[in-house]
Amino acid sequence: MSDEPTRFWRPSRRTLLAGAAASLAAPAILSRRADAAERVVVSTWGGDYARLLDQNVVQPLLKPKGIEVIVDANDEPPRIARMFAQRRLPRGATDVDCLQGVSAYQVNKAGLVETLDATKVPNLAHVEPNLRTTYMAPHIWSPQVLAYNPERVKEPPTSFADLLDPKYKGRVG
């Protein structure tokens, strides 16, 4: 981080997490930041995830509005540790922290995130009802399913517990 003084609007230290951070919060950010170029620090995964975020959110939605997005790419545990370490500061180093659902629940229980305000994040209305919470705006989800090749598995598993059966040892990925 630079020692340069902050000259732009940034949310409080208890900023919204958002798996959805950029995608769902973008309209709220845009409505508050229309006057001048701004910068938002998003702490998230790197690689393909960061590329998709850049291609589908940053470039088409935020860049045209003059909002610079700084991607702080790292693993989830360091992001969470930083949130805990910075909780007593007037503001943290990031504006948005992307986390998985379980981690989002944990940091919410620890009091590290703000309660979502649908008037400030209007696209929350588009979140699937069964995925809505008061503390995160999910933008992707990954269902976990059992898949098998019926030519190789004659007796298919019917639950995740079945995968612990010794007959599947060395055959489960």
N, C-alpha and C positions, 0 to 999 in steps of 0.2 A: 504494500500500500504506500502511496505517496504521502508526503507531509503537506501537500497542497491543501489549503482550506476548502471546505465544502462550500460550493457556490450554487448548488442546485438542490431542488427539493428531494428529500429522501424520506421514506417512511420511518417510523420509530423503530427502536431496537427489537421490538416484538413483532416485526413485520410478518405478514402472511407468508406461510409456506405454500408452496403450491407446486404440487406436482404440476399444477396447472399454471403456475406462476405466470409465465409470459402469455400463454395462449388465452387463458380465461381472464386474467387481470388486465390484459392489454387495453381494453376499452376504458377501464377505470383510470389507468395510467394516462392514456391519451387525453381523456377529458380534463384531467387536472394539469396537464403539461403542455397545453396548446401554445403557450406564449413564446417559448424559447427552446433551444436544443437542451436536452437533458441526458443524464446517464443513469442506467439501472444496472446493478450488479446482481447477476443470477448465478447462484451456486448450484451446480447440477453435474450430471454425469458427462463425460466427454465422448469421444468417438462418434458412432452413428447417431446417438441421441442428440449430441450437441449439433451435429450437422443438420439433423431434421428440424431442430428448434430454430436454427439460423435460416434454413430454407423456407420454412412454413410460418414462422412468426416474425422473426427479427427483420428479414429483408422485405417481405411484402407489407407488414403492418406497422412496425416501429420505425424503421429507418426513414420512410417517407415523411414521418412526423418529426424528424430531427432527434429521435431518441436513440442514443448510443447504448448498446447492450454489451456489457463486459461479462463474459462467461468465465466463471471461476470453476473450472472442471476438476473434480476430485471425487473420491469415493464417499459414500454416505456416512460412515462412522466419523471421519474428520469434520464433515459438515455439521453433524450433530454435536460433536465435542466443542466446536467453535461457538455454536449457539449457546451451549451451557456456559462456556468461559466468558462470553460477552453479555450475559443477561443483565448485569448490573450497570453496564455502560449506557450513556445517554442514547447511543445508537450503535448498531453493530456494523460489521464490515460488508454485509450483504443486504440487498433489498428483498430478494426472494430466495428461498432455499427449497429445492426440490427433494422430496423424500418419498419413500414407499409408505403405503397406508399404515402399517404397524408402527413405523417410526414416527409418522405424523401424529398418531394417537398418543404416543409416549411424550413427544415434546409438547403437545397440547396439555397433557396432564401435568407436566412440569411447569406450565405457565409461560412457555417461551414464544407463543404465537398470539396474534390478535384474533378476536372473534370476527368472522367474516360479516361484512355489512353489504347486503344485496343491493343497496342503493349506490354503493361505490363500485361494486363489481356486478354489473347488470347481467353479464353472461352466465352467472351462476344459475339462472333460470333454465339454462340448457343442459345442466348436469343431470344425469340419470337420477331419478328419485332415490333409488336404493344405494346410491353412492354419495349422497349429500351428507355433509356434516357442517358443524358450525366453525370448524377450524382449518379445513383445507378445500381446495378446489381441484378435484381430480380431472385430468384431461386424457389419461389413458388408463386402461386396466388390462391385466393379463390373466385371463381365466386359466386355472390349472385343471387339466383333463387327463384322463388315462387314454393312451393310444397304444395300439399294438398291431402287429402284422398277423392276421389270421392264418397265414400260411406257415408261420413259425410258432405261434402260440395257440395250442388247441383248446386249452382251458383258460379263457380270458379272465384277467383280474376284474373284480367288481367294485373294489374300493382301494383307496391308497394303502390301507392296512394290509391288503393282500400282497402288496409289493414286498413286504417283510418275509413272506413265505419263502423258505429255503429253495423251493422249486424254481424261483425266479432269480436266484443268486447268479450274478454274472450276466444276466440277460435284461437288466433294467437300466435304462439311461435317463 
